[in-house]
């Protein structure tokens, strides 16, 4: 209302006149009806507006009002979907999608098992009906390889879904390498290596720059393979290199040596005749009624005890008496000895018809034998005889600061007193050794 009729216009919150088709209809002499048509209104037209009426009389009349433009509901649609990607292990990956829909959709990502992918997705508003979704997967690993599904839903119509693939590759790495080996000529050898990598690596062996053989590759798990190469009848030493490459990063290699040697062939041991290496003592003294110990040590080839022939003769006044059938003997160790040396434990049980005199022990195999002689002295029981050594101490070679044992056995019909003497070089006269000496220990045992 107003006289004269007012001029009317509409401005936005920035003070700019709103464009459109306006119309003024006179209702009476002081009243008009004003209308402004804004075509194809959009959400961006939402805001606070001011209508002003001015006829030059007093202050203009003003009124503020709000216009809110709401979009119609719409089901989600992808404007940009996550792409299939191939990644390198350890990289960070971001899943990105752009989706339209009113109201704004809720977005999730699941793996091929239907489980939600860990992480907090970010939604960024692009406009009133469009959002940008992102989900970060840090430090991606081969086990993250698979098919994923992104789902957007807002309760209007069916959810929008899209499947995409993530493949994670890793450079090859050795978890087991072929060791250096030493082997005999003509032996077979299998080169073995275990390698991880996605995709599965190509593995081969070279020597002197040339590829060696065709190896076998066996899958251990999704990212591990076992490589083996058989090298039969090796004849020569060489340096080898195993190489693995799957196109991710640089190829890897490991160098190792195979040493081939000719086995040492020991010459065949020739059979040898029996030789006595520890003979009988020159004299043996027994008391009548005692057994005679005729043990010796021999060397020669024996495959069994039966191959050893043992003969014993007792000579008296130029006549030999064969006592072999009375001799009790055995050998140790059991044939065949590593060095063909044996101890012959021989005992002649005492027959009362045995006389003093020369005794000859003969030992032989089929290749020949050896003799050892001794003089047997038989004392009558109870007879008073002067003492004699049985045996006497032998010469000893030793080294400074070594400890040695000097032993002797003395026979006699009465208890015998034994005295030891030592003659040091340059002194000329023997010095007695007694039990009080701080350097010597004297032990006497009656037998």
Secondary structure, DSSP 8 states (H G I E B T S, - for coil): --SS--EEEEE-TTS-B--SEEEEEEEETTEEEEEEE--S--GGG-EEEEEEEE-SSSS-EEEEEEE------EEEEEEE----EEEETT--EEEEEEEEEES--EEEEE-TTS-B-SS--EEEEEETTEEEEEEEE-S--GGG-EEEEEEEE-SSSS-EEEEEEEEEEEEEEEEE----EEEETT--EEEEEEEEEES--EEEEEETTEE-S--EEEEEETTEEEEEEEE-S--S-EEEEEEEE-SSSS-EEEEEEEEEE-------------EEEE---SEEEEETT--EE--EEEES--SSGGG-EEEEEEEETTEEEE-GGGEEEEEES-SS-TTSEEEEEEEE---TT--SEEEEEEEEETTEEEEEEEEEEEE-TT-----EESS--------TT--------EE-SS-----EEE--TTT-S-EEE-TT-SS--------
